[in-house]
Amino acid sequence: MIAIYRGKKYNVSKGLSNNDWIVLTSDTKDGGFSNYIDSWGEEFDDFFSKNVKMEELDYLYSIHYEIQYKGHSFHVSSGMIRRNVEKDWFEIIPSANQNQIKDELGFKQINKLEWAKEISRKDIEVLKIVETPLGIFKDQGVKVKSLEGQAIDNFLNSIEQRG
């Protein structure tokens, strides 16, 4: 999950279970942030957190990615992270209504009910960034941004390494 708080984007480590507190995390010690303490009680001096009420947020959402491959849109299951981008490795999975095409497109069965296919950047026709609002923001509607060509490369190059 991602939150916009006082105009700045933060990752969310906890929240929505009781709809009371959202835990924002940051690499910088912004106003009101404290050293992050993990579930084992270890305190970090280079990672910070702040508890806020959902009502204090400007916006709260999740992001998932879809790839258009051979004219069909598939969910990206591999995670849009720097390591995968550097390896030029993306894994896509078909939805339940794509059973007819999974065989003809070379998807492999990975367990009893799941199929997947590994592809590389050259196979990506369109990359869709799907932003779904959450909590009190859920009625604001899903936002989809479609990238093609150089815009895909620019986006992939902008993905940062996570510690």
Beta strands, then each sheet from edge to edge (+ up, - down):
strand 1: 2-5
strand 2: 8-14
strand 3: 21-26
strand 4: 34-37
strand 5: 43-53
strand 6: 59-69
strand 7: 72-76
strand 8: 90-93
strand 9: 108-109
strand 10: 115-119
strand 11: 126-133
strand 12: 143-147
sheet 1: 4+ 5- 3+ 2- 1+ 6- 7+ 8- 10+ 9-
sheet 2: 4+ 5- 3+ 2- 1+ 6- 11+ 12-
end
